[in-house]
Amino acid sequence: MGARIVVAFRVFPHGAPHASRVRNRFPAVARSKSSGRWLQRHVNDPYVQRAQKEGYRSRASYKLVELNEKDRFLRPGMRVVDLGAAPGGWSQVARRIVGDKGRVIATDILPMDALAGVTFVQGDFREEPVLERILDELDGDRPDVILSDMSPNTSGVSSADQAASIYLLELALDLAGRVLKPGGAFVAKMFQGAGSDEYLKALRAAFNKVSVRKPAASRPQSREVYLVAKGFRGPAAG
Ligand SMILES: C[S@@+](CC[C@H](N)C(=O)[O-])C[C@H]1O[C@@H](n2cnc3c(N)ncnc32)[C@H](O)[C@@H]1O
């Protein structure tokens, strides 16, 4: 069904010749008003336009750029793990900053087109074998920074979605507890809601300084915030 719509656009780039007749006969158009509004907002979004111009794969890149401008957790030569990396915007930013002497290991449940200088592990981060593959890639080297922009697929049941998102955050913090370099940084997206206060408390116990940020590229209506935790106290404190 989706493919047929694409074909119609390609065949009639300036609009189908009988478009108005089709509209009259099929007044209930397939695309809902809200998805039409989303598309309009997306196309007009200055961050989407900027990402296209500057060669970033996602508007999300600018969230990481802004977080790092403020909190300075990425530096040349660092080793970085990027959880929930696809399509690769954060990995691009991280790679540009850490440079050839640094290392970026990215992972996502979805495939991601290759990025020069970025090692990609595809799989569900909730599964043990995926964690094992990330640990294999690290090969005993502790990363300086762990990033997580993971958001679970939404089910529409907000309590279940919130629980799923906190669970991913817990797994990310568990990875940090196992492998992050003492003094290292952890930056993660969190949706404010059930479990978020407890999560913040756990993060504050494990790091010297935790800031809650809302970058300009994060849509104001979204409950997402970014947690920037610096000064990892080491595995024993986690
Ligand atoms: C907002 S996107 C990340 C965007 C990315 N930071 C960028 O700049 O391009 C969230 C990602 O989390 C991934 N994700 C969700 N659940 C996951 C899981 N269980 N394991 C791995 N990745 C997951 C999704 O597939 C999605 O690509």
The ligand as a MOL file (V3000), in Angstrom:
LIG
                    3D

  0  0  0     0  0            999 V3000
M  V30 BEGIN CTAB
M  V30 COUNTS 27 29 0 0 0
M  V30 BEGIN ATOM
M  V30 1 C 16.0620 8.6480 18.5130 0
M  V30 2 S 16.7720 7.2680 17.7070 0 CHG=1
M  V30 3 C 18.4900 7.5900 17.8250 0
M  V30 4 C 18.9650 8.6710 16.9130 0
M  V30 5 C 20.4760 8.7780 16.8930 0
M  V30 6 N 21.0160 9.2260 18.1700 0
M  V30 7 C 20.9420 9.7210 15.8320 0
M  V30 8 O 21.4920 10.7870 16.1480 0
M  V30 9 O 20.8140 9.4170 14.6400 0 CHG=-1
M  V30 10 C 16.5430 5.9940 18.8850 0
M  V30 11 C 17.1360 4.6740 18.4810 0
M  V30 12 O 17.0300 3.7500 19.5680 0
M  V30 13 C 17.0060 2.4620 18.9830 0
M  V30 14 N 16.5760 1.4300 19.9350 0
M  V30 15 C 15.3900 1.3310 20.5420 0
M  V30 16 N 15.3440 0.2170 21.2910 0
M  V30 17 C 16.5540 -0.3910 21.1670 0
M  V30 18 C 17.1180 -1.5820 21.6820 0
M  V30 19 N 16.4170 -2.3810 22.4990 0
M  V30 20 N 18.3730 -1.9070 21.3460 0
M  V30 21 C 19.0840 -1.1100 20.5150 0
M  V30 22 N 18.6070 0.0370 19.9860 0
M  V30 23 C 17.3450 0.3930 20.2930 0
M  V30 24 C 16.0230 2.6500 17.8360 0
M  V30 25 O 16.1400 1.6080 16.8880 0
M  V30 26 C 16.4140 4.0080 17.3030 0
M  V30 27 O 17.2790 3.9150 16.2020 0
M  V30 END ATOM
M  V30 BEGIN BOND
M  V30 1 1 1 2
M  V30 2 1 2 3
M  V30 3 1 2 10
M  V30 4 1 3 4
M  V30 5 1 4 5
M  V30 6 1 5 6
M  V30 7 1 5 7
M  V30 8 2 7 8
M  V30 9 1 7 9
M  V30 10 1 10 11
M  V30 11 1 11 12
M  V30 12 1 11 26
M  V30 13 1 12 13
M  V30 14 1 13 14
M  V30 15 1 13 24
M  V30 16 1 14 15
M  V30 17 1 14 23
M  V30 18 2 15 16
M  V30 19 1 16 17
M  V30 20 1 17 18
M  V30 21 2 17 23
M  V30 22 1 18 19
M  V30 23 2 18 20
M  V30 24 1 20 21
M  V30 25 2 21 22
M  V30 26 1 22 23
M  V30 27 1 24 25
M  V30 28 1 24 26
M  V30 29 1 26 27
M  V30 END BOND
M  V30 END CTAB
M  END
